[in-house]
Amino acid sequence: DADDVEGGASRPETKAVFQQEDDDGDVEDLAACCSAILWLQALQETVLKHSLYRKWGTESATRLIVLLLIVLCVLLVRLLRRRTSVVLPWMRKMMQGNAVTRSLRIGKWLLYVLAVAGAAVYLALQVVPYRPRNLVSLAGLAFLLLVGLLLSSKPVRIPWHTVFWGVALQFYLAIFVLRTRVGYNIVEWIGHRVEEFIGYTDAGSKFLFGDAYTMHPFVFKTMPITLFVNSMITVCYRLGIIQAIIATLGRFLAVCLHTTPIESVSAAANIFFALAEIPLLVRPFLDHVTESELFAIMTGGFASIYLPMVGMFVSFGIPASHLLAASVMSAPAALAVAKLMCPETSRPTQIKGVYKMDCGKSSNLLEAVSEAALTGVRIVVSICANALVFVAVLEFLDKTVEWFGDQAGVDNLSFTRILSYVFYPLMFLFGVDVEDLLTLGRLVGVKIVANIVVGYQQTGVIIRNSHTLADYLEQTNGTWRHVGDDVILDAWNQTLAGGVMTERSTAIVTYILCGLNNLSAFAVCLGVMTSLAPKRTAVIVKQVVRAGIAGNIACFMTGCVAGMLVCLCTVVCLCTVVCLCTVVCLCTLNAAAVCVRTNSRPLILQLSRKLTCAETDEHLFQSQP
């Protein structure tokens, strides 16, 4: 019949079309693979052999190797991206069944036990024998988690998996960065490259302001760094580099912590973008996120700083390695605290396209750099204006409180000294050295009341004072004394305004201050979020202060974790290697469990289906703005 003939003719045609698409994909993969091999072979023959032979063992050779590894990773990702959506569903289908589900459940609890046991063994072997007082920071970490629990809006709905792995990731990341030679050298090398990179700004400052630009370092040296770094970040965003990093980190956090894509992407993006820019990145989704997701977005912004500010703080004398480590460690901590204080009470909407970010509206790189320069000018003006106003306000408050103290017969009383005593108990819980409790309490109080720029600027002054005191003792072995918050060097007849602090306290305060969580930041976040999502104004107004508190708790947690691990012996024992291998296995098995489990909580099901590009169940609500 005609119908049979028509149907019979259509089947081979459809089959041929699908076969052609598969063949085209295979041809494209083969072509990409051959192209990659040819490029790498040419690179090896023309550049690497000659360069590495001439400068093997030097820092230049290290840069070449790092660049080669980056190229290899990019090519590998591009080649495997097409096959990922095929392999993961196949793995999930192969691992279905009650036996596998039961094994995964047992493995999940085994991972919890291994993570706790690994941390306990490490602390017992590496911290207790050498610096037992560092365990005070562990008590501070427990206190902060208890405070977050007491402030929780719905304690019975807290996702303890997210809280546990957020703290665990932060702890093991700190071990890798602070306690292993490889991790410490990597972060230190990146820090030196950052310092070298921002040093190129001096050429522009010298050209624009002349040789005397160092006479006014804040305006003529520090602010140009913000302009330069902001422009380079914009260039990387235009090229798609920033988007790739954010998507990778976001997927990693989503898999390990069982957070939604919107929460994970915003937490990862805080490393590169300011508090006011993160809502712009996720603007299409703000009207569709839940209250818990909105809280997590705001908390992540309050708990971190972005790269242009890192460059500015490095110019103050803050160690770049600690700033970079704090920026990364705050991401899992922010998600953990956010889910602790504002757990999910409704089923999150499955939003598509979160990991796919555009490259901006600029038509080319020159336009992108020009727009970034103009945007940077507004940032610089805002920073300078806020710094001027808050420094003046602090001075006014200090003199006012000092006058009242004189009337009452109390010497050396000031507003900042009152802040020192207010935050004194917290600093003790965080494990700060006893002689620096008042100093760090003052810095934290100034940062919260004023802003982070003033806090880090005063921290940089104290770091330079500490170096001056070390030189003084080495050269003269003379006496010195405290007068209020200052230190007097008797032999040199010199006053170190602001005092000094130990190396351990310097590291702790660097991590504690690393977050845009102050009174002015609350106002900025409120204004930006309500303007971008007017329908969510009631929720934003209700949660913005609590999100700021959560951001402070996350920064304090990062400081506590650093306080447990800094200033220990430099020898890395076998325990460190075992702990790091454990956390790698934990993350791998945890990711596998999320990807292959089908009968689990809705959030895990959504994430696994998101990662495997599978079709969503009909009962799950879908929305794409």
N, C-alpha and C positions, 0 to 999 in steps of 0.2 A: 504494500500500500504506500500511498504518498507519505503518510505520517511515519511509517516505518523507515522508508527511504530517507526522509528528512532527519529522523532521529538518529538513524545509523550513520548518516553523513556528518552529523554534528559532533558525535563523540570523538572520532579521530581528530577533528579540528581542534576541539578543546584540549585534548591530550597533547597535541602538537604545540599548542600555545604555552602550556605549562612547562613542557620539556624545553621549549625555546628560552623561557625565562630562567630556568635552572641553568641551562647551558650558558646564558649570558652572564649569570652570577659567577659561575665557575671561571669563565674567561676573564672577567674583571678581577677576580681574586688572583688568578695566575699572572695576569699582567701587572697587578700591583706588587705581587711577590717578586717577580722578575725585576721590576723597576727598583724596588727597595734593595735587592741584592746588588744590582749594578751600581746604584748610588753609594752603597756602603763600600763596595770594592774600590770604586774610584776614590772615595774619601780616604780609605786605608792606604792606597798606593801613593796618592799625591800629597797628603798632609800628615796623616797620623804617623806613618813610619819614620819620616824625616824628623818631625817635630818631637816625637817621643824619644827618638834615639838621641837627639841633641840635648834635650832637657828632661830626661827621665829622673824622677825623684824630686823635682821642683814643683812649686805651686802652679806654674804654667801647665805642666803635664797633668796635674790634677784637674785643672779647668777643662782641658781637652777631653779627658776621660769622662767627666761629668756631662759635657755636651754630647759626647757619643752615646752615653747611657740614656739621655733624654730623647735623642733621635730614635734609638732602638725602641724605647717604650712607646713613643708616639706611633711608630710604624707597626709595632705589635698590636696595639689597641685598634688601629685602623683595619688590620687584617682579620682580627678576631671578632670585631663588632658584628659582622654579618652572620657569623656562625653562633653567636651567643643565644639568640632567640630560638635556635634549633636544639642546642645541647641541653640547656636548662630544663625545658619541658620534658625532654627524653629522660633526664636524670630523675625528675619528679615522678614520672610514670613508672620508672624502674624501681623506685623506693616506696611505692605505695603498699599498704597492708598493715594489719594490726601489729605484726611483729616489729616492723620498722618504726611505727608510731610509738610503740612501747619502748623500743631501744632509744629513740630520740628523747623521750621523756626522761629516761634514766640518765642519758648523756647530758641533758640540760642540768639536772641536779648535780651530776658529777663535775660539770664545769664550775658551778658555784663553789663546790667544795675545794676544787683545785685552785681557784682564784684566791679564796680566803687563805688556804694553806700556804700557797706560794708567797703571799704578802706577809703572813705571820713568820714563816721561815726566814724570809729576807730580813725583816726587822730584827728577829732574834739573833741572826748571825752578823748583820752589818751595822745595825744601829745600837743595840743594847751594849755590846762590848766596848764600843769606841765613844759613843756620845749618848748615854741613856736619857739625858735631859731632852733630846729631840722628840722623845715619846710624848712630851707635853703637847706637841702639835697634833698628835693623834687624838688626844682628849679634846682639843679644840675642834677638830674635824667632826667628832661625834656630837659635840655641842651644837655646831652649826646645822647638822642634819636634824637634830632634835628641835631646834628653833623652826626649821622649815616644816617639820611635821606639825608643830603646834599652830603654825600659820596656815596650814593647808585648808583649802575650801571644802574638800570632800575626802577626809582621810581614808575612808573605806574603799575608795576607787583609785588609790595611788598605784600606778604600775611599778611595782618594786623591781621588776626586771630592768626597766630603764634607769631607775635610780642606782641600782647596784652596779650595772655595767658602766654607767657614766662615771661613777667614782673610781671603779676599777681601771677603766681606760686612762683616766687622769693619773692615777697612781703609777701604772706601768709605763706610761709615756714619760712621767717624771724620772723613773728609774733609768729609762733608755737615754734621756737627755742629760741627766745630772750624774749618773753613777756608772756609766759604761764609757770606755775610751772612745768607741766608735761613735756613739750618740753625741758625746760631748764634743768630739772633734768635728763632727758634721755641723752641729749648731754653731760652734765657734768659727768654723770656716765660713759658713753663711753669714754670720755676724760681721766678720772682717770684710766680706764682699759688700755687704750693705754699707758699712762705714766708708769703704773705698768709693762706692757708687755715689753716695750723697756728698762725698768730698769734691766731686766734679762741680757741684753748685758754687764752690768758691770762685771758679773762673768767671761765672756770670755775675756774681756779686762784686768781684773786683772790677769787672768791666763797667758795671752800672754805677757803683758807688765810690770807686777809687780804692787806693791802698788802705785808707783809714776806715774801711767798713767794719773791721773787727772792734773798733771803739764802741760800736752799738750792736753787740752780737745778737740780741734777740730779734731786732727788726731787720738788720742788714745781713745776718748770717743764718739765723734759724728759720725765719719766714720764707726766704728763697728756697730752702730745702723742701718745705711743704709744697710750693709751686712746682718744683722740678719733679718730685716723686708723684704728685697727683697727675701731672702730664704723662709720665711714663706708665702709670697704672691705666690711664685712658687709652694709650696706644696698645697696651697688652689686651685690653678689653675689646678694642676695635679689631684686633687680630684673632680673637677667639681664645686666647690663652687663659684668661681669667675664668671664662665660662667653663672650660675643660677642668680646671683645678677645682672650682666650686662644685661642679657636678660629681666629680670623683669623690671628694671629701663628703659631700652630701649623701651619696649612695653608701659610703662606708659607715657613716653615722646611722643612717636609716636601718641598715642591715644589723649592726651591732646593738643598737639601742631600741629597736622596734618603734622608732618615731616615724611620723608621716613625712613624705617628701618635702612638703612646704616648710616644716620645722627644721629638717636637716639642711636644706639648701640655705635657709636664712642664717643658721648657725655657722655654716662654712663661709658664707659671704661676708660675715662680720670681720673677717681677717683683712679684707680688701676695701670695704666700703664703710662710710661713716654711718652714725646712728640715723641721720636724716636721709641717707640714701638707700638703706635697706628696704624701707617700705616702697620706694619707687621700683625696686627690682621685682617685688612680688605684688605690685599694685593690682594686676588683673585678678588676683585670687583673694584679695582682702575681704570682699563681700561674701565669700563662700566658706571661709575657714571657721572653725569652731572657736569658742571662747578660750579653750585651752591652747589651741594653736596660735591664736593672737597673743596670748600671754607669753608663749615660748618665743615668738618673734621679738617682742619688746624686751624680754629678759636677755636674749642673746645680744641685742644691741647695747644694753647697759653693762654687760659683763666682758666686753672686749674693746680693743682699740684697733684702728685701721692703719695700714702701712705708712701713709704720709705722716701720721703722728709718731710712728716708730722712728722715722728719720729725724723728726724734730726733737724727740726725747734723747736720741743718741747724741745729738749736738749738745745737750745739757750735761753729758757725761754719764748717762745711764748705760750699763752694759747691753749691747745689742743682742747678745745671745739670750739673756734672761727675758728681754722684751719679746723676742720671737717665740721662745718656748711658752711664755705666759699667754700669748695670743692664741696659740694652738691648744694649750691645755684647758683654756677657759670654755671651749666649745662643748665638750661633753659635760663639763660641770654645769654649764648654763642649762642644757637640756635636762639634766638630772634634777636640778633645783626647780626648774619650771614645772616639771611633771610632779614633783613632790608638793609644791604649793598650790598648783592649779591642775589637778588631774582631769583626764577626759571623762565627761559625763554623758556624752552623746556619741553616736557613730559618726566618725569623720567622713566628710564628703570626699569621694575619690576624684581628685583633680588631675587632669592630664596636662602634659606640657610643662611641668615644673622644671625638669632638668634641661629643657630646651630654651636657652636664652638668646635673644638676638644680639647683634654686634653693634648696636647703637644706630642713631639716625644720621651720623656724619657720612658723607659720600667718599671720603678718602682720609688718609692718615694726617695730612696737613690740616685739614679742617678739624679733625679730632684733637690735634695738639693745640690749635688755636682756641677751640671751645674749652678745653681743659685749662688753659692758661687763664681765661676769663673767669671760669668757675673757681680756680685756685685763688684769684684775687679776692673774691667774695669770702672764701674760707679764711684767708689771711687777715682781712679786715675784721671779720668776726672774732678770730682768735685774739688779735691785738686789742680790740675794744673790750672783750670780756676780761682779758688779763689785766688791763689798766683799771677797769672798774672794780674788780674783785680785790686786787692788791690794795687799792685805795680804801675800799670798805673794810678790809682786814686791819689796815693801819688805823683807821678811825675807831674800830671796835677795840683794838689793843689799847690805844691812848685813853679811850673812854673808861674802860675797865680799870686801867692803871690809875686814873684819877680817882675813881671810887675807892680803889684799894688804898691810895694815899690818905684819903679822908678817914678810912677805917683803921689806918695804921698797919696795913699789910703790904710788905715790900714785894717787888717783882711779880705782881699780879697782872695778868693780861688775858685777853680773850683766847689766844692760842694756847696759853698755859692751862686754862680751864679745859680746853679741848683735850689736852694731853691727859689730864686726870679722868675725863669722861671715858676715853678709849683705853685707859691704862689696864683695866681688867681683861678686855678683849685681847690686847697685845700679849698679856701674860698667858692667856689660854692658847694663843697661836704659837707659843714657844719662842718668843723674841728674847734675846739676851737681856738680863735684868737691868744692866746699865743703860740700855737703849729703850726701855719701855716708854718713858715720857716722850722721847724724841719721835718714835714711830707713832705714838698716839697723837702727837701734834700734826704729823704729816697726814695721817689718815683723816683727822678732823678737818684740816685745811682742804683736802681734796674733796670731801663730801660737802662742806659748807660753801667753798669757793668753786674751784674746778680742777681738773686733772693737770692742766698746764702749770698752775701755781704749785700744786703738790710735787710734781716731778722737777720743777725748777728749783724748789727748796731742797729736794733730795739730791740733785746734782751739786748744789753748793756744799751740802754735808759730805758727799763723797769726795769732793776736792779738799775739804777740810781734813778728812781722814788721811788722805795722801800727804797733806802738809804735815800733819802730826807725826806720821811715820817717818818722813824725812827729818823732822826736828829731833826725834828720839835717836835716829841713826847717827846724826851728825853731832849732836850735843849731849845726848842722854840727860837733858835738863828736866826741870820740873814743870808741871802744868796743872791747871786747876779749872774747875767749873765755876762759872758765875752766872746763875740763871740758866738760860739755854745756850750760853756761849762758853767757849773754852779759851783760857788765857795761857799763852806760851811765855813763861817768865824770861827765859834766856834771850828770846828774840823780841820781847816786848810787843807781841802781836796778839790780836784778838781774832779768833775764828768764830764769826757770827753764825749762829745756828747749831753749833756743836759738832760732834763727831759720832760715828757709830761703827760697829764691827762689820767684818765682811759678811758674816751670816745674816745680820740684820739688814744689810744692804740688799742681799738677795731676796729676803722675805718681803721687804717693803716694795721692791720692784714688782713682785707678783701680786701683792695686795692692791697696789694702786692701779693695776693694769685693767681699767674699766671706766667707761663713761657713765658713771652712776653718781651724779651730784644733783643739786637742786635745779641748776640751770638746764641740765640734760633732761630732767623730767618735763620741763616746760617745752623744750624743743621736740621731744617725742610726742607729747600731747598735741602740739600744733600740727606737726607733720601727719600724724596718723589720722586725726579727725578731718583734715583737709582732703586726704586721699580716700578715706572710707567714711563719709558722713553718715552712712546708715549704721555704722558700728560705734557711733560717738558715745552712747551710754556705756557700752562695754569697755571702751578705751578709758574713759574717765574713771570708771570703777576700778580698773586694774592697773593703771599706769604707776601709781605709787607702790603697790605691791610688787609689780615687776621690777621697779627700781631697787626695792629691798632684796628681791631675789637675785638681781645682778650683783649687789654688794655681797650677798652670801656666797655666790659662786666665786667671786674674786677672793674672798677670805678663805674659801676652801682651797683654792690654788695656792695661796700663801701658806696654809697649813701643810699641804703636801710637800711644798718646797722646803718648809721648815724641818720636816722629818728627814730629808735626804741631803741637804747642803752641809758643807763643812765636815764631811766624814773622811775616812782614810781614802787615799787615791787608788789603792790596790783593788782591782775588781776580782772577786773570788768566783768560784764555780757556781755559787748560789745565784749570782746575777744572771749568768748565762741560762741557768735552769728556769729562772723566773721569766726571762724574756722569751725563751722557747715555749714556756707554758702559755703566755698571753697570745703568742702567734697561733698556737693550736686552738686556744679558746675562741679567738676571733674567726678562725677558719671553720671550726665545727659549728659555731653559732650561726655563721652565715649560711652554711650548708643546711642547718636545721630550718632556717627561715625559708630558704629557697625550695625545699622539698616537701615541707609539711603542708598538708591540705586541710586536715581537720584540726584547726587551731583557732585562736581568737581572731575576730574580724580584722583587727589592725595588721596582724601577721599575714592573714590571707590576702589583704589588699596589697601589702608590700611585695609578697612573693609573686602575685599576679602582675604587679607593676613591673617587677624586674624581669619576668619571663615573657612579657608581652602577650600574656594569655588573655582570653576573653573573660570579662567579669561576670559573676553570677547575677542573675536577674534581680535578686532581692536586694542587692547593694545599690544604693542611690548613686548615680553618676551625674557629674556636672562639669562642663567645660565652658568657662567664660568666653 
